[in-house]
Amino acid sequence: MAARRSETGVSLCVLEGTAFDNVFAGPERIKEQLCSESELLIYLLKRAQVAVDVPLDLQKLPCLEVPTYNWELTLRPVDRAFKAMPPLASFLGHCVARFQCHFQALQTQALLETYPSGSREQCGDEVREAFSTLDSRFSGDEKDAALCALVTVAKDDEVLKGDELNSVVQDKLSAFSEGVYLAPKNFRLLRRMPRLIRFERMPFDTWLSIADRD
């Protein structure tokens, strides 16, 4: 999903046929896939921020030195606070492992982590109202991807990050009074929806040729 902001609002585009569309079984080679993904990320990060719904900064999971609570063995504070899946859970774990390769290699502040359900919680009815004007052919997964893309073009007053995000996480975990809980680095949530003006689909190669001309 790509997002572009103009004076009138944000245009969203579902990109079809990217390196991240592939699905692999256990015995298959992954090296070429990782190279293709890294090449695409490097290209995109030279142009703008990229946000993914995949845990990046694992905050020492699964090897905390002295965990205080049972949930700390499998969840980061932000996962517990926003009721997200354990980063190393079976289905999510494969994506986490792949992006650990990318995140450690890229070392850039432009690769962001976000969580669509957390953004929905922060924005409330704004999300439903914003998407209600868009084409109903777009799936729930694609709208989640849109929330990820919107993080990359959100203005400062539309995004929750840094000390403010840490305060929200700490407040949500106030029952666990023995810990100081911080959000992962590069983690962002929407707290206010930008105005959406377009939501469309496009083959990635077509989008790339247009982007290269801009």
Salt bridges, closest charged atoms under 4 A:
GLU16 OE2 - ARG201 NH1 3.47
GLU32 OE2 - ARG29 NH2 2.68
GLU37 OE2 - ARG98 NH2 2.13
GLU37 OE1 - HIS102 NE2 2.86
GLU65 OE2 - LYS60 NZ 3.75
ASP79 OD2 - ARG76 NE 2.92
GLU113 OE2 - ARG76 NH2 2.67
GLU121 OE2 - LYS172 NZ 2.39
ASP135 OD2 - ARG137 NH2 2.82
GLU142 OE2 - ARG201 NH1 2.79
ASP144 OD1 - ARG120 NH1 2.46
ASP156 OD1 - LYS161 NZ 3.78
ASP157 OD2 - ARG192 NH2 2.71
GLU158 OE1 - ARG5 NH1 2.80
GLU158 OE2 - ARG192 NH2 3.97
GLU164 OE2 - ARG191 NH1 3.09
ASP212 OD1 - ARG47 NH2 2.68
ASP214 OD2 - ARG4 NH1 2.75
